[in-house]
Amino acid sequence: MAPLKDQRQGLRCRFINASPAGPWDEFILSEWELEACAWEDFHPHTETNFVLEGELHIESGGETVILKPGVSTAT
């Protein structure tokens, strides 16, 4: 498996089954390692997150959800 790559400060990731190119209309599995990183983006598709350790804060529509280890969400 490829190593995690630095994407920006506090963010490393790798794409496990495919590299994103063009519209993401198929299943893509990726692993992310975040350290106090924040950004805003938009996905026309469903995105599922599963937390292994630490916390993941997701804000959508003015509501914030905090995920802890073992918890997942689909947005």
Residue pairs with C-beta under 8 A, 6 or more apart in sequence:
1 14
1 16
2 14
2 15
3 14
4 12
4 13
4 14
4 31
4 33
5 12
5 13
5 14
6 12
7 13
8 37
8 39
9 37
10 34
10 35
10 36
10 37
11 32
11 33
11 34
11 35
11 37
12 32
12 33
13 30
13 31
13 32
13 33
14 30
14 31
15 28
15 29
15 30
16 29
16 30
16 31
17 27
17 28
17 29
18 26
18 28
18 29
20 28
24 43
24 45
25 45
34 54
34 56
43 75
46 74
46 75
47 74
47 75
48 72
48 73
48 74
48 75
49 56
49 58
49 67
49 72
49 73
49 74
49 75
50 71
50 72
51 67
51 68
51 69
51 70
51 71
51 72
52 69
53 69
54 69
55 66
55 67
55 68
56 66
56 67
57 64
57 65
57 66
57 67
58 64
58 65
58 67
58 73
58 75
59 65
60 75
65 73
67 73
